[in-house]
Amino acid sequence: MTFGEQLFLALALGTIGGFGLWLFYVTSRYDRYRAGPEARRLEAPHDMVHAGAD
């Protein structure tokens, strides 16, 4: 493979991998948003739960 072909392959794989990571991030945020505040409260550390419980 020439240097240009290797560079093209690296850019293509990086773009596909970056898109996959971005898609994973957006999906996980959407899932947490749709779960509602009760589920988000369960994910919080126990000492942080009481701060907003008033």
Sequence and secondary structure as in RCSB ss.txt:
>XXXX:A:sequence
MTFGEQLFLALALGTIGGFGLWLFYVTSRYDRYRAGPEARRLEAPHDMVHAGAD
>XXXX:A:secstr
  HHHHHHHHHHHHHHHHHHHHHHHHHHHHHHHHH HHHHHHHS HHHHGGG  
